[in-house]
Amino acid sequence: MNKISMTVNADELILSAIKEDITSEDISTNSVMPEYKLGQVDLICKQDGIIAGLDVFKRVFELLDDKTEIEFFCKDGDEVKKGDKLAVIKGDIRVLLSGERTALNYLQRMSGIATYTNSIAKYLKGTKTKLLDTRKTTPNMRIFEKYAVKLGGGYNHRYNLSDGILLKDNHIGAAGGVKEAIHMAREYAPFVRKIEIEVENLDMVKEALEAGADIIMLDNMSVEDMKEAVKLTKGKAETECSGNVTKENIARLVDIGVDYISSGALTHSSPILDLSLKNLHSI
């Protein structure tokens, strides 16, 4: 996430998060620190994992006071260990106190996603299969959560509904069938767009191939049927496996031979990475 992307896409969201936490004033901070005083605090890692979201963490403090200075001892995507000092933040103590929770919420959440993604992506190392995220993201957090997935070794599926065509069961029902849905999408969409369709059995796979689908999503199918589907689609379409994929069950999918495995759990079920601001003092 570069500086331009941060300013254009993320600042409004970060400001909204700050406003959610400070509607008028930080009463706790103002009661013990009524005036400016320069201070510093350490960012401490309390759990092994992959760090993600350092620029977002930094931006929270910058939006509160652009004179805040942060020295990082790691970069996004690095492995961090329990007890590591990851950064020193210097600035107005009132800003350090008021921005602490919002900044940590972003960093802990994003680092948790990167860490969990990495733990699943390791199962696919050495295969052609790529691990994808989904749109099952926290409202107003998608830009941050999908960035964290990439840092963890995963890949982004479509960003939003305007980003790609994915015909799911209800789209198929609305259109009247697999072939109808694909033909209607082909007529409507720009020719450069790939068409992906979700199927639940081998008959639907065959129908999707006949209709010219570019990507076939094998949803909640048995391992045996997915292996057969990969054989049927070879050279004709790409394949994606989906359906409640987690760290606990992905091993059974590794040898199927699909091009992609998508997992909503990357963003909706990853635990946070435990981080903390400690040792605040005036300087």
HUNORRA-V107603 format. One record per residue. N is the residue number from 1. RES is the residue in three letters. NEAR is the number of other C-alpha atoms within 12 Angstrom. D_CENTER is the distance of its C-alpha to the mean C-alpha in Angstrom with 1 decimal. Layout:
n = (N | N)
res = (RES | RES)
near = (NEAR | NEAR)
d_center = (D_CENTER | D_CENTER)
This chain:
n = (1 | 2 | 3 | 4 | 5 | 6 | 7 | 8 | 9 | 10 | 11 | 12 | 13 | 14 | 15 | 16 | 17 | 18 | 19 | 20 | 21 | 22 | 23 | 24 | 25 | 26 | 27 | 28 | 29 | 30 | 31 | 32 | 33 | 34 | 35 | 36 | 37 | 38 | 39 | 40 | 41 | 42 | 43 | 44 | 45 | 46 | 47 | 48 | 49 | 50 | 51 | 52 | 53 | 54 | 55 | 56 | 57 | 58 | 59 | 60 | 61 | 62 | 63 | 64 | 65 | 66 | 67 | 68 | 69 | 70 | 71 | 72 | 73 | 74 | 75 | 76 | 77 | 78 | 79 | 80 | 81 | 82 | 83 | 84 | 85 | 86 | 87 | 88 | 89 | 90 | 91 | 92 | 93 | 94 | 95 | 96 | 97 | 98 | 99 | 100 | 101 | 102 | 103 | 104 | 105 | 106 | 107 | 108 | 109 | 110 | 111 | 112 | 113 | 114 | 115 | 116 | 117 | 118 | 119 | 120 | 121 | 122 | 123 | 124 | 125 | 126 | 127 | 128 | 129 | 130 | 131 | 132 | 133 | 134 | 135 | 136 | 137 | 138 | 139 | 140 | 141 | 142 | 143 | 144 | 145 | 146 | 147 | 148 | 149 | 150 | 151 | 152 | 153 | 154 | 155 | 156 | 157 | 158 | 159 | 160 | 161 | 162 | 163 | 164 | 165 | 166 | 167 | 168 | 169 | 170 | 171 | 172 | 173 | 174 | 175 | 176 | 177 | 178 | 179 | 180 | 181 | 182 | 183 | 184 | 185 | 186 | 187 | 188 | 189 | 190 | 191 | 192 | 193 | 194 | 195 | 196 | 197 | 198 | 199 | 200 | 201 | 202 | 203 | 204 | 205 | 206 | 207 | 208 | 209 | 210 | 211 | 212 | 213 | 214 | 215 | 216 | 217 | 218 | 219 | 220 | 221 | 222 | 223 | 224 | 225 | 226 | 227 | 228 | 229 | 230 | 231 | 232 | 233 | 234 | 235 | 236 | 237 | 238 | 239 | 240 | 241 | 242 | 243 | 244 | 245 | 246 | 247 | 248 | 249 | 250 | 251 | 252 | 253 | 254 | 255 | 256 | 257 | 258 | 259 | 260 | 261 | 262 | 263 | 264 | 265 | 266 | 267 | 268 | 269 | 270 | 271 | 272 | 273 | 274 | 275 | 276 | 277 | 278 | 279 | 280 | 281 | 282 | 283)
res = (MET | ASN | LYS | ILE | SER | MET | THR | VAL | ASN | ALA | ASP | GLU | LEU | ILE | LEU | SER | ALA | ILE | LYS | GLU | ASP | ILE | THR | SER | GLU | ASP | ILE | SER | THR | ASN | SER | VAL | MET | PRO | GLU | TYR | LYS | LEU | GLY | GLN | VAL | ASP | LEU | ILE | CYS | LYS | GLN | ASP | GLY | ILE | ILE | ALA | GLY | LEU | ASP | VAL | PHE | LYS | ARG | VAL | PHE | GLU | LEU | LEU | ASP | ASP | LYS | THR | GLU | ILE | GLU | PHE | PHE | CYS | LYS | ASP | GLY | ASP | GLU | VAL | LYS | LYS | GLY | ASP | LYS | LEU | ALA | VAL | ILE | LYS | GLY | ASP | ILE | ARG | VAL | LEU | LEU | SER | GLY | GLU | ARG | THR | ALA | LEU | ASN | TYR | LEU | GLN | ARG | MET | SER | GLY | ILE | ALA | THR | TYR | THR | ASN | SER | ILE | ALA | LYS | TYR | LEU | LYS | GLY | THR | LYS | THR | LYS | LEU | LEU | ASP | THR | ARG | LYS | THR | THR | PRO | ASN | MET | ARG | ILE | PHE | GLU | LYS | TYR | ALA | VAL | LYS | LEU | GLY | GLY | GLY | TYR | ASN | HIS | ARG | TYR | ASN | LEU | SER | ASP | GLY | ILE | LEU | LEU | LYS | ASP | ASN | HIS | ILE | GLY | ALA | ALA | GLY | GLY | VAL | LYS | GLU | ALA | ILE | HIS | MET | ALA | ARG | GLU | TYR | ALA | PRO | PHE | VAL | ARG | LYS | ILE | GLU | ILE | GLU | VAL | GLU | ASN | LEU | ASP | MET | VAL | LYS | GLU | ALA | LEU | GLU | ALA | GLY | ALA | ASP | ILE | ILE | MET | LEU | ASP | ASN | MET | SER | VAL | GLU | ASP | MET | LYS | GLU | ALA | VAL | LYS | LEU | THR | LYS | GLY | LYS | ALA | GLU | THR | GLU | CYS | SER | GLY | ASN | VAL | THR | LYS | GLU | ASN | ILE | ALA | ARG | LEU | VAL | ASP | ILE | GLY | VAL | ASP | TYR | ILE | SER | SER | GLY | ALA | LEU | THR | HIS | SER | SER | PRO | ILE | LEU | ASP | LEU | SER | LEU | LYS | ASN | LEU | HIS | SER | ILE)
near = (24 | 16 | 14 | 11 | 16 | 26 | 20 | 14 | 20 | 31 | 28 | 21 | 26 | 34 | 27 | 18 | 29 | 32 | 20 | 17 | 22 | 22 | 13 | 11 | 18 | 24 | 16 | 13 | 21 | 18 | 12 | 14 | 21 | 16 | 13 | 18 | 21 | 23 | 25 | 29 | 33 | 27 | 37 | 32 | 31 | 22 | 25 | 24 | 35 | 41 | 52 | 46 | 44 | 41 | 37 | 44 | 46 | 39 | 38 | 43 | 36 | 28 | 32 | 31 | 21 | 16 | 19 | 28 | 28 | 28 | 22 | 24 | 21 | 25 | 19 | 31 | 28 | 26 | 27 | 30 | 21 | 20 | 18 | 27 | 25 | 35 | 30 | 28 | 42 | 34 | 32 | 32 | 33 | 34 | 41 | 45 | 38 | 32 | 40 | 36 | 26 | 34 | 37 | 39 | 32 | 42 | 42 | 39 | 43 | 48 | 48 | 42 | 48 | 46 | 44 | 42 | 50 | 35 | 30 | 35 | 38 | 22 | 27 | 30 | 18 | 12 | 19 | 20 | 28 | 33 | 43 | 38 | 46 | 33 | 30 | 27 | 31 | 23 | 15 | 21 | 31 | 31 | 33 | 41 | 48 | 40 | 43 | 45 | 47 | 36 | 35 | 39 | 32 | 39 | 29 | 36 | 32 | 24 | 24 | 19 | 12 | 11 | 17 | 24 | 33 | 35 | 34 | 25 | 22 | 16 | 23 | 26 | 17 | 15 | 18 | 15 | 24 | 37 | 30 | 24 | 33 | 38 | 26 | 24 | 29 | 25 | 14 | 14 | 19 | 14 | 13 | 13 | 20 | 24 | 38 | 37 | 45 | 40 | 40 | 29 | 25 | 29 | 18 | 30 | 41 | 27 | 27 | 39 | 34 | 21 | 27 | 28 | 37 | 33 | 36 | 47 | 41 | 43 | 30 | 24 | 28 | 20 | 27 | 19 | 25 | 35 | 28 | 23 | 40 | 33 | 21 | 26 | 32 | 20 | 14 | 21 | 30 | 34 | 41 | 43 | 44 | 36 | 26 | 24 | 34 | 31 | 28 | 14 | 18 | 29 | 20 | 21 | 39 | 30 | 24 | 30 | 30 | 36 | 33 | 36 | 48 | 41 | 41 | 33 | 35 | 49 | 42 | 30 | 25 | 32 | 22 | 34 | 33 | 30 | 39 | 30 | 33 | 24 | 20 | 26 | 21 | 18 | 15)
d_center = (12.7 | 16.5 | 18.9 | 19.6 | 16.0 | 15.7 | 19.1 | 18.7 | 15.3 | 14.3 | 17.8 | 18.5 | 15.5 | 16.3 | 19.9 | 19.4 | 17.8 | 20.8 | 23.2 | 22.0 | 23.0 | 26.2 | 28.0 | 31.3 | 31.5 | 30.4 | 33.5 | 33.0 | 32.6 | 35.3 | 37.7 | 37.6 | 36.9 | 38.7 | 39.0 | 37.2 | 37.1 | 35.3 | 33.3 | 30.6 | 28.1 | 26.2 | 22.6 | 22.9 | 20.7 | 21.7 | 19.8 | 19.0 | 15.5 | 13.2 | 13.1 | 10.3 | 11.0 | 14.7 | 15.4 | 13.9 | 16.0 | 18.9 | 18.7 | 19.2 | 22.5 | 23.4 | 23.2 | 25.5 | 27.8 | 27.5 | 29.9 | 27.5 | 27.3 | 24.6 | 25.3 | 22.4 | 23.4 | 20.2 | 17.5 | 13.7 | 13.1 | 16.4 | 17.4 | 18.9 | 21.6 | 22.9 | 25.5 | 24.1 | 24.7 | 21.7 | 23.2 | 26.1 | 25.9 | 29.2 | 30.4 | 31.9 | 31.7 | 31.2 | 28.0 | 26.8 | 27.5 | 26.1 | 22.8 | 22.2 | 20.3 | 18.0 | 17.2 | 16.6 | 14.5 | 11.9 | 12.4 | 12.7 | 9.6 | 7.4 | 9.9 | 9.8 | 6.4 | 7.6 | 10.9 | 10.3 | 8.7 | 11.7 | 14.0 | 13.5 | 13.4 | 16.8 | 18.4 | 18.0 | 19.4 | 22.5 | 21.9 | 21.1 | 18.3 | 14.7 | 11.7 | 9.5 | 6.7 | 8.3 | 9.0 | 9.2 | 7.3 | 9.4 | 11.9 | 11.8 | 8.5 | 6.5 | 7.4 | 6.3 | 2.9 | 2.8 | 5.4 | 4.8 | 4.2 | 7.2 | 8.9 | 9.0 | 10.8 | 8.8 | 9.0 | 7.8 | 10.1 | 11.6 | 10.1 | 12.6 | 16.1 | 17.8 | 15.9 | 17.4 | 19.7 | 18.8 | 21.9 | 21.3 | 24.2 | 25.0 | 25.1 | 27.5 | 29.5 | 29.8 | 31.0 | 33.4 | 32.0 | 29.9 | 32.3 | 32.7 | 29.0 | 28.6 | 31.8 | 30.9 | 27.5 | 29.3 | 31.9 | 29.6 | 26.8 | 27.4 | 28.5 | 25.8 | 23.1 | 22.4 | 22.9 | 20.9 | 22.4 | 21.8 | 24.8 | 26.0 | 29.1 | 31.0 | 33.2 | 30.2 | 29.0 | 32.5 | 32.6 | 29.3 | 30.7 | 33.9 | 32.3 | 30.4 | 26.7 | 24.6 | 21.9 | 22.6 | 20.1 | 21.9 | 20.9 | 22.1 | 25.0 | 27.0 | 26.5 | 30.0 | 29.3 | 26.1 | 28.2 | 30.8 | 28.4 | 27.3 | 31.0 | 31.7 | 29.0 | 29.7 | 30.2 | 29.9 | 26.2 | 22.8 | 21.5 | 18.3 | 18.3 | 16.5 | 17.5 | 16.4 | 15.1 | 14.6 | 15.7 | 19.1 | 19.8 | 18.1 | 21.3 | 23.3 | 21.3 | 21.4 | 24.9 | 24.7 | 24.2 | 21.5 | 19.7 | 16.2 | 14.8 | 12.0 | 10.6 | 9.4 | 9.9 | 6.8 | 5.3 | 9.0 | 11.0 | 9.9 | 12.6 | 12.5 | 14.1 | 17.6 | 18.6 | 21.6 | 23.8 | 27.3 | 30.8 | 31.0 | 34.4 | 36.4 | 37.4)
